[in-house]
Amino acid sequence: MTNGKIWLVVKPTVGIPLFLSAAVIASVVVHAAVLTTTTWLPAYYQGSAAVAAE
């Protein structure tokens, strides 16, 4: 294990939940940003499709 010495500084019972919590928070922030900054994603979630002009 290349980075095995990190567990000499941080206990696994603290480090692993902290890492997983950070991953969950980052994922929620990214999804919220995409949901609030795009116009097509909320429409996609509602099931409406864009109609092409002919």
C-alpha positions as CSV (number, residue, x, y, z in Angstrom):
1,M,0.0,0.0,0.0
2,T,1.6,3.2,-1.2
3,N,-0.2,5.6,1.2
4,G,-0.5,3.3,4.1
5,K,1.4,5.6,6.4
6,I,-1.5,8.0,6.5
7,W,-3.3,5.7,9.0
8,L,-0.4,6.3,11.4
9,V,-1.5,10.0,11.6
10,V,-5.3,9.6,11.1
11,K,-7.3,6.7,12.6
12,P,-9.3,4.7,10.1
13,T,-12.4,5.1,12.2
14,V,-12.1,8.9,11.7
15,G,-10.5,9.1,8.2
16,I,-12.8,6.7,6.3
17,P,-16.1,8.3,7.4
18,L,-14.6,11.8,6.8
19,F,-13.6,10.8,3.3
20,L,-17.0,9.3,2.5
21,S,-18.8,12.3,3.9
22,A,-16.7,14.7,1.8
23,A,-17.5,12.6,-1.3
24,V,-21.2,12.8,-0.6
25,I,-21.1,16.5,0.0
26,A,-19.2,17.1,-3.2
27,S,-21.6,15.0,-5.2
28,V,-24.6,16.9,-3.8
29,V,-23.0,20.3,-4.5
30,V,-22.2,19.3,-8.1
31,H,-25.7,18.0,-8.7
32,A,-27.3,21.0,-7.2
33,A,-25.1,23.3,-9.3
34,V,-26.1,21.5,-12.5
35,L,-29.7,21.5,-11.5
36,T,-29.8,25.2,-10.8
37,T,-27.6,26.4,-13.7
38,T,-29.1,24.4,-16.6
39,T,-32.5,24.7,-18.2
40,W,-32.8,21.3,-19.7
41,L,-32.2,19.2,-16.6
42,P,-35.4,20.2,-14.7
43,A,-37.4,19.7,-17.9
44,Y,-35.8,16.3,-18.3
45,Y,-36.8,15.4,-14.7
46,Q,-40.4,16.5,-15.4
47,G,-40.5,14.4,-18.5
48,S,-41.1,17.2,-21.0
49,A,-39.3,17.0,-24.3
50,A,-38.3,20.1,-26.3
51,V,-40.2,20.4,-29.6
52,A,-38.0,21.3,-32.6
53,A,-39.2,24.1,-34.8
54,E,-40.0,23.0,-38.3
